[in-house]
Amino acid sequence: MKTELLELHKKILTCTLCRLSESRKNAVPGEGAFDTSLVLVGEAPGRNEDLLGRPFVGAAGAFLTKLLSSIGVDRDRIFITNVVKCRPPMNRPPRVDEVNACHSYLERQISLINPRIICLMGNNAIKAVLGKGYSISEMHGKQVETANRRFFLTYHPAAVLYAESLEETMMNDFKALANILKPPN
């Protein structure tokens, strides 16, 4: 599994399937543990992520680390990635064709890691993975189960940078996530 994930990440680093490859400095495959019960999925790399080739290293990443620490989860013990592996210009939302170009990468990562739960952060990640029909304002802090996967939905950590009132909401969402992650008796 580890070898397959490393090979997949090498492929992502040199991918040219969409126009985002033309303006990126670094593709951002994701990072963390390959043998984890939790995978976090955001929307797309931002400026800092593009510069460093790592997910969630800017202000939103600092808040994400705070959220994880609040529930006793070490970033290095989970896997963090995005729906799209290259930064969209001006941090615009990824376009449908860009999401589609990266979809097989995300699906393969999830398949190889095979986590107990996948935390989708933000409307764009939710829409890209689950499709339409899920409102983040109504579904945050809740689980969605499909035929073969369990998902937990929450706001994107960057949302707190624009609406500080969401900080308590996200802290509560992550407490709910922590309860789900507890091993069954």
N, CA, C and O of each residue as an XYZ file, in Angstrom:
740
protein
N       0.818     -1.190      0.000
C       0.000      0.000      0.000
C       0.865      1.258      0.000
O       0.639      2.167     -0.799
N       1.859      1.314      0.898
C       2.698      2.499      0.985
C       3.400      2.757     -0.348
O       3.461      3.898     -0.805
N       3.924      1.718     -0.965
C       4.599      1.862     -2.252
C       3.640      2.393     -3.306
O       3.997      3.272     -4.091
N       2.412      1.855     -3.325
C       1.426      2.318     -4.299
C       1.061      3.784     -4.081
O       0.907      4.537     -5.042
N       0.924      4.190     -2.818
C       0.619      5.592     -2.530
C       1.772      6.504     -2.929
O       1.545      7.584     -3.475
N       2.975      6.094     -2.670
C       4.128      6.897     -3.057
C       4.220      7.034     -4.578
O       4.539      8.108     -5.090
N       3.939      5.947     -5.297
C       3.922      5.997     -6.765
C       2.814      6.929     -7.265
O       3.020      7.701     -8.202
N       1.650      6.852     -6.637
C       0.541      7.736     -6.999
C       0.931      9.191     -6.760
O       0.642     10.055     -7.589
N       1.582      9.465     -5.637
C       1.988     10.834     -5.336
C       3.019     11.346     -6.333
O       2.994     12.524     -6.689
N       3.913     10.497     -6.785
C       4.872     10.890     -7.827
C       4.127     11.277     -9.110
O       4.482     12.247     -9.781
N       3.102     10.510     -9.430
C       2.300     10.790    -10.628
C       1.593     12.142    -10.498
O       1.534     12.917    -11.452
N       1.057     12.412     -9.299
C       0.375     13.688     -9.057
C       1.353     14.852     -9.227
O       0.991     15.886     -9.788
N       2.569     14.694     -8.754
C       3.561     15.770     -8.815
C       3.900     16.178    -10.247
O       4.319     17.311    -10.484
N       3.723     15.273    -11.198
C       4.041     15.578    -12.598
C       2.799     15.621    -13.492
O       2.910     15.652    -14.718
N       1.635     15.622    -12.880
C       0.371     15.576    -13.628
C       0.191     16.821    -14.508
O       0.526     17.938    -14.116
N      -0.348     16.588    -15.702
C      -0.694     17.683    -16.618
C      -2.103     17.487    -17.185
O      -2.381     17.906    -18.309
N      -2.985     16.857    -16.419
C      -4.329     16.546    -16.918
C      -5.238     17.767    -17.050
O      -6.236     17.712    -17.769
N      -4.912     18.871    -16.368
C      -5.751     20.072    -16.505
C      -4.890     21.322    -16.519
O      -3.681     21.258    -16.298
N      -5.509     22.439    -16.777
C      -4.800     23.714    -16.912
C      -4.131     24.187    -15.618
O      -3.240     25.036    -15.669
N      -4.540     23.658    -14.461
C      -3.922     24.085    -13.204
C      -2.437     23.730    -13.157
O      -1.662     24.379    -12.455
N      -2.047     22.709    -13.897
C      -0.629     22.312    -13.914
C       0.247     23.402    -14.545
O       1.448     23.459    -14.285
N      -0.344     24.250    -15.360
C       0.421     25.270    -16.072
C       0.884     26.400    -15.159
O       1.917     27.020    -15.416
N       0.131     26.674    -14.099
C       0.466     27.815    -13.234
C       0.968     27.412    -11.847
O       1.356     28.275    -11.059
N       0.965     26.128    -11.542
C       1.387     25.713    -10.202
C       2.897     25.817    -10.041
O       3.652     25.720    -11.007
N       3.312     26.015     -8.808
C       4.717     25.870     -8.453
C       4.947     24.424     -8.023
O       5.927     23.795     -8.423
N       4.038     23.907     -7.207
C       4.107     22.530     -6.720
C       2.711     21.923     -6.676
O       1.764     22.564     -6.222
N       2.591     20.712     -7.139
C       1.365     19.958     -6.886
C       1.407     19.547     -5.417
O       2.476     19.432     -4.818
N       0.225     19.330     -4.852
C       0.120     18.998     -3.427
C      -0.683     17.705     -3.292
O      -1.904     17.748     -3.149
N      -0.004     16.553     -3.338
C      -0.723     15.282     -3.268
C      -1.424     15.056     -1.935
O      -2.498     14.457     -1.885
N      -0.821     15.531     -0.871
C      -1.326     15.284      0.472
C      -0.205     14.757      1.322
O       0.878     14.456      0.821
N      -0.461     14.643      2.622
C       0.590     14.143      3.506
C      -0.012     13.553      4.768
O      -1.166     13.802      5.117
N       0.805     12.772      5.429
C       0.414     12.188      6.700
C       0.576     10.686      6.687
O       1.314     10.122      5.879
N      -0.129     10.059      7.596
C      -0.041      8.611      7.767
C      -0.844      7.896      6.693
O      -1.944      8.315      6.334
N      -0.275      6.810      6.189
C      -0.972      5.993      5.195
C      -1.805      4.903      5.860
O      -2.658      4.294      5.215
N      -1.566      4.656      7.126
C      -2.304      3.632      7.865
C      -3.151      4.298      8.953
O      -2.930      4.083     10.145
N      -4.098      5.088      8.534
C      -4.892      5.888      9.445
C      -6.380      5.580      9.311
O      -6.832      5.071      8.285
N      -7.121      5.890     10.349
C      -8.571      5.705     10.294
C      -9.277      6.981      9.852
O     -10.493      6.981      9.659
N      -8.518      8.080      9.690
C      -9.116      9.371      9.341
C      -8.372     10.031      8.193
O      -7.152     10.193      8.234
N      -9.126     10.408      7.166
C      -8.602     11.213      6.064
C      -9.402     12.510      6.034
O     -10.632     12.486      6.056
N      -8.698     13.646      5.982
C      -9.326     14.959      5.848
C      -9.181     15.414      4.404
O      -8.105     15.307      3.815
N     -10.273     15.922      3.837
C     -10.260     16.374      2.442
C     -10.771     17.804      2.371
O     -11.907     18.092      2.746
N      -9.915     18.693      1.885
C     -10.294     20.077      1.654
C     -10.571     20.315      0.178
O     -10.747     19.377     -0.600
N     -10.607     21.581     -0.187
C     -10.965     21.963     -1.551
C      -9.773     21.927     -2.507
O      -9.764     21.161     -3.471
N      -8.763     22.766     -2.232
C      -7.626     22.915     -3.145
C      -6.491     23.607     -2.402
O      -6.729     24.287     -1.404
N      -5.268     23.443     -2.873
C      -4.160     24.161     -2.244
C      -4.299     25.670     -2.423
O      -4.827     26.142     -3.431
N      -3.827     26.408     -1.448
C      -3.749     27.863     -1.538
C      -2.333     28.283     -1.881
O      -1.513     27.457     -2.284
N      -2.046     29.565     -1.721
C      -0.743     30.116     -2.082
C       0.394     29.450     -1.308
O       1.383     29.021     -1.902
N       0.256     29.365      0.010
C       1.324     28.771      0.822
C       1.523     27.299      0.496
O       2.652     26.810      0.456
N       0.432     26.604      0.266
C       0.503     25.182     -0.076
C       1.199     24.989     -1.422
O       2.003     24.071     -1.587
N       0.888     25.851     -2.373
C       1.523     25.796     -3.690
C       3.034     26.049     -3.577
O       3.826     25.405     -4.266
N       3.422     26.969     -2.725
C       4.845     27.280     -2.554
C       5.606     26.133     -1.895
O       6.739     25.836     -2.271
N       4.971     25.483     -0.900
C       5.654     24.458     -0.115
C       5.366     23.027     -0.566
O       6.095     22.105     -0.201
N       4.302     22.834     -1.363
C       3.951     21.485     -1.805
C       3.340     20.642     -0.702
O       3.389     19.414     -0.759
N       2.760     21.299      0.314
C       2.161     20.601      1.465
C       0.752     21.155      1.706
O       0.516     22.342      1.486
N      -0.178     20.317      2.153
C      -1.536     20.793      2.397
C      -1.676     21.521      3.729
O      -1.008     21.185      4.707
N      -2.540     22.508      3.753
C      -2.945     23.197      4.984
C      -1.756     23.687      5.804
O      -1.590     23.303      6.961
N      -0.926     24.544      5.191
C       0.219     25.107      5.895
C       0.080     26.614      6.133
O       0.953     27.214      6.759
N      -0.981     27.226      5.653
C      -1.203     28.650      5.874
C      -2.062     28.881      7.106
O      -2.077     28.063      8.026
N      -2.774     29.994      7.119
C      -3.610     30.358      8.263
C      -4.710     29.321      8.505
O      -4.989     28.973      9.653
N      -5.333     28.830      7.441
C      -6.365     27.798      7.600
C      -5.748     26.519      8.165
O      -6.380     25.812      8.950
N      -4.536     26.232      7.768
C      -3.833     25.065      8.291
C      -3.526     25.193      9.768
O      -3.615     24.216     10.511
N      -3.162     26.401     10.204
C      -2.904     26.627     11.629
C      -4.173     26.383     12.428
O      -4.129     25.789     13.505
N      -5.312     26.841     11.900
C      -6.573     26.599     12.601
C      -6.932     25.114     12.575
O      -7.437     24.581     13.563
N      -6.676     24.455     11.465
C      -6.942     23.014     11.393
C      -6.104     22.268     12.436
O      -6.611     21.374     13.114
N      -4.844     22.628     12.563
C      -3.986     22.000     13.566
C      -4.543     22.234     14.969
O      -4.516     21.334     15.809
N      -5.046     23.437     15.221
C      -5.673     23.750     16.516
C      -6.896     22.871     16.743
O      -7.089     22.348     17.841
N      -7.721     22.707     15.717
C      -8.913     21.845     15.826
C      -8.512     20.408     16.158
O      -9.087     19.782     17.048
N      -7.527     19.899     15.437
C      -7.074     18.529     15.670
C      -6.500     18.374     17.077
O      -6.791     17.399     17.770
N      -5.688     19.335     17.489
C      -5.107     19.280     18.843
C      -6.187     19.296     19.915
O      -6.052     18.646     20.951
N      -7.263     20.044     19.660
C      -8.343     20.149     20.654
C      -9.022     18.808     20.907
O      -9.655     18.619     21.945
N      -8.893     17.874     19.959
C      -9.491     16.543     20.152
C      -8.419     15.459     20.310
O      -8.709     14.264     20.247
N      -7.174     15.905     20.518
C      -6.097     14.962     20.783
C      -5.599     14.198     19.572
O      -5.091     13.085     19.707
N      -5.739     14.781     18.388
C      -5.288     14.131     17.157
C      -4.053     14.856     16.629
O      -4.071     16.072     16.441
N      -2.993     14.109     16.395
C      -1.750     14.634     15.844
C      -1.851     14.616     14.321
O      -2.189     13.588     13.733
N      -1.560     15.737     13.685
C      -1.606     15.839     12.216
C      -0.843     14.720     11.535
O      -1.266     14.223     10.491
N       0.266     14.324     12.113
C       1.112     13.308     11.485
C       0.499     11.918     11.535
O       0.982     11.014     10.854
N      -0.553     11.722     12.326
C      -1.177     10.401     12.494
C      -2.408     10.232     11.609
O      -3.055      9.185     11.638
N      -2.735     11.263     10.817
C      -3.867     11.183      9.888
C      -3.361     11.549      8.501
O      -2.186     11.880      8.339
N      -4.230     11.492      7.502
C      -3.839     11.883      6.153
C      -4.689     13.078      5.740
O      -5.908     13.078      5.914
N      -4.028     14.097      5.190
C      -4.704     15.334      4.777
C      -4.435     15.559      3.295
O      -3.293     15.497      2.841
N      -5.499     15.821      2.556
C      -5.363     16.081      1.121
C      -6.458     17.043      0.681
O      -7.195     17.579      1.509
N      -6.558     17.256     -0.616
C      -7.579     18.116     -1.208
C      -8.209     17.423     -2.401
O      -7.658     16.472     -2.957
N      -9.368     17.917     -2.779
C     -10.063     17.415     -3.964
C      -9.204     17.669     -5.201
O      -9.026     16.781     -6.035
N      -8.673     18.890     -5.312
C      -7.821     19.289     -6.426
C      -6.403     19.403     -5.888
O      -6.193     19.919     -4.790
N      -5.440     18.930     -6.647
C      -4.063     18.823     -6.162
C      -3.170     19.999     -6.549
O      -2.013     20.055     -6.132
N      -3.689     20.937     -7.339
C      -2.936     22.128     -7.729
C      -3.764     23.368     -7.413
O      -4.994     23.321     -7.418
N      -3.084     24.473     -7.138
C      -3.750     25.710     -6.756
C      -4.459     26.356     -7.940
O      -3.844     26.601     -8.978
N      -5.757     26.632     -7.783
C      -6.441     27.435     -8.799
C      -5.956     28.888     -8.716
O      -5.683     29.381     -7.622
N      -5.845     29.574     -9.853
C      -5.389     30.962     -9.845
C      -6.243     31.839     -8.925
O      -7.467     31.717     -8.898
N      -5.596     32.705     -8.191
C      -6.269     33.653     -7.298
C      -7.150     32.957     -6.252
O      -8.092     33.553     -5.730
N      -6.839     31.708     -5.957
C      -7.597     30.912     -4.986
C      -9.089     30.801     -5.311
O      -9.923     30.650     -4.418
N      -9.406     30.878     -6.591
C     -10.804     30.696     -6.990
C     -11.208     29.244     -6.739
O     -10.338     28.378     -6.645
N     -12.498     28.961     -6.628
C     -12.922     27.561     -6.476
C     -12.524     26.755     -7.717
O     -12.525     27.289     -8.826
N     -12.188     25.494     -7.541
C     -11.853     24.669     -8.706
C     -13.059     24.510     -9.629
O     -14.201     24.435     -9.173
N     -12.791     24.462    -10.906
C     -13.852     24.251    -11.904
C     -14.143     22.759    -12.034
O     -13.340     21.919    -11.630
N     -15.278     22.454    -12.591
C     -15.729     21.063    -12.694
C     -14.705     20.201    -13.423
O     -14.410     19.090    -12.984
N     -14.158     20.700    -14.535
C     -13.188     19.893    -15.281
C     -11.909     19.663    -14.477
O     -11.265     18.625    -14.632
N     -11.535     20.606    -13.631
C     -10.354     20.452    -12.782
C     -10.609     19.404    -11.689
O      -9.756     18.565    -11.402
N     -11.789     19.473    -11.095
C     -12.173     18.471    -10.089
C     -12.199     17.088    -10.733
O     -11.700     16.117    -10.164
N     -12.781     17.010    -11.915
C     -12.858     15.721    -12.616
C     -11.475     15.173    -12.955
O     -11.251     13.965    -12.881
N     -10.548     16.054    -13.327
C      -9.189     15.616    -13.669
C      -8.490     14.994    -12.465
O      -7.700     14.064    -12.628
N      -8.762     15.483    -11.275
C      -8.110     14.982    -10.053
C      -8.908     13.891     -9.345
O      -8.399     13.255     -8.423
N     -10.123     13.674     -9.757
C     -11.015     12.768     -9.016
C     -10.433     11.368     -8.839
O     -10.539     10.779     -7.763
N      -9.826     10.843     -9.882
C      -9.287      9.482     -9.769
C      -8.124      9.427     -8.767
O      -7.914      8.399     -8.122
N      -7.377     10.516     -8.637
C      -6.297     10.557     -7.650
C      -6.858     10.453     -6.231
O      -6.379      9.663     -5.418
N      -7.876     11.260     -5.949
C      -8.484     11.244     -4.620
C      -9.121      9.889     -4.333
O      -8.957      9.336     -3.245
N      -9.835      9.366     -5.298
C     -10.468      8.050     -5.112
C      -9.429      6.971     -4.824
O      -9.644      6.109     -3.972
N      -8.309      7.021     -5.531
C      -7.264      6.014     -5.323
C      -6.613      6.175     -3.944
O      -6.340      5.184     -3.267
N      -6.368      7.416     -3.533
C      -5.807      7.653     -2.203
C      -6.730      7.059     -1.132
O      -6.280      6.349     -0.232
N      -8.010      7.358     -1.243
C      -8.977      6.859     -0.255
C      -9.038      5.338     -0.294
O      -9.090      4.690      0.752
N      -9.031      4.778     -1.472
C      -9.089      3.326     -1.611
C      -7.870      2.648     -0.981
O      -8.008      1.636     -0.294
N      -6.683      3.203     -1.214
C      -5.467      2.606     -0.678
C      -5.351      2.776      0.841
O      -4.917      1.858      1.537
N      -5.731      3.931      1.344
C      -5.661      4.183      2.787
C      -6.786      3.454      3.513
O      -6.591      2.917      4.603
N      -7.966      3.444      2.897
C      -9.150      2.775      3.441
C      -9.457      3.186      4.888
O      -9.481      2.344      5.785
N      -9.690      4.485      5.106
C      -9.950      4.966      6.459
C     -11.351      4.578      6.943
O     -12.228      4.254      6.143
N     -11.544      4.615      8.255
C     -12.875      4.392      8.829
C     -13.810      5.539      8.477
O     -15.002      5.336      8.246
N     -13.247      6.762      8.438
C     -14.073      7.938      8.149
C     -13.281      8.954      7.336
O     -12.071      9.106      7.502
N     -13.991      9.642      6.457
C     -13.415     10.687      5.623
C     -14.122     11.980      5.996
O     -15.342     12.087      5.879
N     -13.354     12.951      6.442
C     -13.906     14.247      6.831
C     -13.812     15.185      5.636
O     -12.722     15.550      5.196
N     -14.975     15.566      5.122
C     -15.042     16.498      3.993
C     -15.214     17.897      4.552
O     -16.174     18.175      5.272
N     -14.276     18.781      4.218
C     -14.266     20.124      4.789
C     -14.667     21.161      3.747
O     -13.890     21.493      2.852
N     -15.879     21.663      3.874
C     -16.355     22.718      2.999
C     -17.260     22.240      1.893
O     -17.229     21.074      1.498
N     -18.078     23.172      1.393
C     -19.055     22.858      0.346
C     -18.433     22.254     -0.899
O     -18.977     21.309     -1.471
N     -17.282     22.798     -1.330
C     -16.690     22.305     -2.574
C     -16.195     20.873     -2.442
O     -16.329     20.089     -3.382
N     -15.630     20.519     -1.303
C     -15.189     19.132     -1.096
C     -16.400     18.206     -1.023
O     -16.389     17.112     -1.586
N     -17.435     18.650     -0.332
C     -18.647     17.839     -0.200
C     -19.279     17.608     -1.571
O     -19.632     16.480     -1.913
N     -19.417     18.664     -2.341
C     -20.021     18.555     -3.671
C     -19.186     17.656     -4.587
O     -19.734     16.844     -5.331
N     -17.856     17.805     -4.528
C     -16.974     17.021     -5.400
C     -17.037     15.534     -5.078
O     -16.935     14.703     -5.981
N     -17.202     15.190     -3.809
C     -17.171     13.784     -3.412
C     -18.567     13.166     -3.354
O     -18.771     12.039     -3.807
N     -19.522     13.903     -2.797
C     -20.868     13.339     -2.606
C     -21.895     13.821     -3.619
O     -22.975     13.241     -3.731
N     -21.574     14.860     -4.344
C     -22.532     15.420     -5.292
C     -23.377     16.492     -4.624
O     -23.128     16.878     -3.482
N     -24.364     16.959     -5.342
C     -25.245     18.012     -4.827
C     -26.203     17.435     -3.793
O     -26.348     16.220     -3.658
N     -26.842     18.326     -3.079
C     -27.872     17.892     -2.146
C     -27.470     17.943     -0.691
O     -28.247     17.549      0.178
N     -26.270     18.422     -0.409
C     -25.815     18.518      0.972
C     -25.441     19.966      1.272
O     -24.469     20.490      0.728
N     -26.204     20.594      2.124
C     -25.928     21.966      2.537
C     -25.051     21.936      3.778
O     -25.417     21.321      4.779
N     -23.904     22.591      3.723
C     -22.985     22.579      4.853
C     -23.629     23.199      6.083
O     -23.385     22.739      7.199
N     -24.441     24.225      5.906
C     -25.062     24.863      7.074
C     -26.038     23.923      7.770
O     -26.262     24.044      8.975
N     -26.622     22.987      7.023
C     -27.550     22.019      7.619
C     -26.854     20.727      8.032
O     -27.296     20.069      8.974
N     -25.784     20.354      7.353
C     -25.185     19.024      7.541
C     -23.877     19.021      8.330
O     -23.344     17.952      8.629
N     -23.348     20.203      8.674
C     -22.069     20.210      9.393
C     -22.209     19.462     10.716
O     -23.237     19.531     11.391
N     -21.154     18.755     11.057
C     -21.156     17.995     12.304
C     -21.883     16.671     12.229
O     -22.081     16.000     13.242
N     -22.285     16.293     11.011
C     -23.045     15.051     10.833
C     -22.306     14.087      9.910
O     -21.393     14.460      9.173
N     -22.742     12.838      9.986
C     -22.185     11.787      9.131
C     -23.113     11.507      7.955
O     -24.328     11.688      8.036
N     -22.509     11.067      6.872
C     -23.244     10.572      5.716
C     -22.597      9.231      5.367
O     -21.376      9.132      5.246
N     -23.416      8.221      5.210
C     -22.893      6.915      4.824
C     -23.368      6.570      3.428
O     -24.546      6.702      3.096
N     -22.419      6.125      2.619
C     -22.758      5.628      1.292
C     -22.614      4.108      1.349
O     -22.386      3.537      2.415
N     -22.744      3.475      0.218
C     -22.662      2.010      0.188
C     -21.335      1.495      0.731
O     -21.283      0.420      1.329
N     -20.263      2.257      0.528
C     -18.955      1.741      0.926
C     -18.103      2.691      1.766
O     -16.960      2.354      2.077
N     -18.609      3.855      2.142
C     -17.801      4.827      2.874
C     -18.626      5.587      3.909
O     -19.837      5.755      3.769
N     -17.923      6.044      4.962
C     -18.499      6.934      5.968
C     -17.834      8.289      5.846
O     -16.608      8.390      5.812
N     -18.646      9.326      5.780
C     -18.152     10.686      5.654
C     -18.641     11.518      6.828
O     -19.743     11.316      7.338
N     -17.810     12.446      7.243
C     -18.176     13.428      8.260
C     -18.056     14.782      7.590
O     -17.056     15.059      6.928
N     -19.065     15.633      7.753
C     -19.097     16.914      7.049
C     -18.876     18.069      8.020
O     -19.448     18.104      9.109
N     -18.043     19.003      7.605
C     -17.812     20.205      8.399
C     -17.415     21.350      7.471
O     -17.173     21.159      6.279
N     -17.359     22.526      8.047
C     -16.919     23.691      7.291
C     -15.432     23.563      6.965
O     -14.702     22.815      7.615
N     -15.002     24.299      5.958
C     -13.580     24.378      5.647
C     -12.931     25.278      6.702
O     -13.508     26.302      7.070
N     -11.746     24.916      7.194
C     -11.098     25.751      8.210
C     -10.912     27.212      7.792
O     -10.892     28.094      8.651
N     -10.778     27.481      6.506
C     -10.621     28.865      6.044
C     -11.877     29.691      6.304
O     -11.798     30.917      6.380
N     -13.030     29.049      6.441
C     -14.273     29.781      6.695
C     -14.168     30.605      7.970
O     -14.747     31.687      8.058
N     -13.438     30.104      8.953
C     -13.280     30.815     10.222
C     -12.480     32.102     10.038
O     -12.653     33.055     10.797
N     -11.614     32.133      9.042
C     -10.829     33.336      8.782
C     -11.708     34.481      8.310
O     -11.356     35.650      8.466
N     -12.857     34.138      7.730
C     -13.773     35.148      7.211
C     -14.989     35.353      8.110
O     -15.641     36.395      8.052
N     -15.289     34.368      8.931
C     -16.438     34.442      9.837
C     -16.028     33.818     11.173
O     -16.224     32.624     11.401
N     -15.456     34.649     12.051
C     -14.964     34.147     13.336
C     -16.040     33.450     14.146
O     -15.737     32.614     14.997
N     -17.284     33.784     13.889
C     -18.396     33.170     14.627
C     -18.468     31.662     14.384
O     -19.101     30.946     15.160
N     -17.832     31.173     13.322
C     -17.845     29.732     13.026
C     -16.838     28.937     13.853
O     -16.862     27.706     13.835
N     -15.955     29.623     14.577
C     -14.925     28.895     15.322
C     -15.544     27.927     16.335
O     -15.151     26.762     16.391
N     -16.488     28.386     17.117
C     -17.119     27.508     18.109
C     -17.860     26.358     17.420
O     -17.836     25.224     17.899
N     -18.507     26.652     16.311
C     -19.210     25.616     15.548
C     -18.241     24.531     15.098
O     -18.521     23.340     15.234
N     -17.108     24.948     14.566
C     -16.134     23.959     14.097
C     -15.515     23.182     15.254
O     -15.242     21.989     15.125
N     -15.292     23.850     16.378
C     -14.767     23.138     17.552
C     -15.764     22.052     17.971
O     -15.368     20.937     18.309
N     -17.038     22.382     17.947
C     -18.071     21.395     18.300
C     -18.139     20.281     17.263
O     -18.319     19.115     17.615
N     -17.997     20.630     15.994
C     -17.981     19.607     14.941
C     -16.832     18.621     15.180
O     -17.010     17.409     15.061
N     -15.672     19.147     15.512
C     -14.522     18.266     15.724
C     -14.676     17.424     16.991
O     -14.148     16.314     17.061
N     -15.393     17.939     17.992
C     -15.704     17.106     19.169
C     -16.587     15.934     18.748
O     -16.403     14.807     19.209
N     -17.546     16.213     17.871
C     -18.409     15.137     17.358
C     -17.577     14.131     16.557
O     -17.792     12.923     16.656
N     -16.642     14.628     15.776
C     -15.751     13.750     15.011
C     -14.928     12.874     15.957
O     -14.748     11.683     15.704
N     -14.435     13.458     17.034
C     -13.656     12.691     18.013
C     -14.473     11.535     18.595
O     -13.950     10.442     18.808
N     -15.753     11.787     18.846
C     -16.617     10.720     19.370
C     -16.781      9.588     18.366
O     -16.842      8.420     18.750
N     -16.853      9.922     17.104
C     -16.976      8.914     16.048
C     -15.692      8.087     15.949
O     -15.730      6.884     15.691
N     -14.556      8.758     16.160
C     -13.259      8.096     16.020
C     -12.930      7.161     17.178
O     -12.054      6.304     17.061
N     -13.635      7.329     18.295
C     -13.365      6.445     19.438
C     -13.597      4.994     19.014
O     -14.582      4.677     18.346
N     -12.676      4.127     19.413
C     -12.843      2.708     19.046
C     -14.142      2.143     19.632
O     -14.511      2.467     20.761
N     -14.827      1.303     18.864
C     -16.057      0.698     19.382
C     -15.737     -0.225     20.547
O     -14.667     -0.831     20.597
N     -16.675     -0.325     21.484
C     -16.470     -1.195     22.672
C     -16.561     -2.647     22.316
O     -16.414     -3.506     23.185
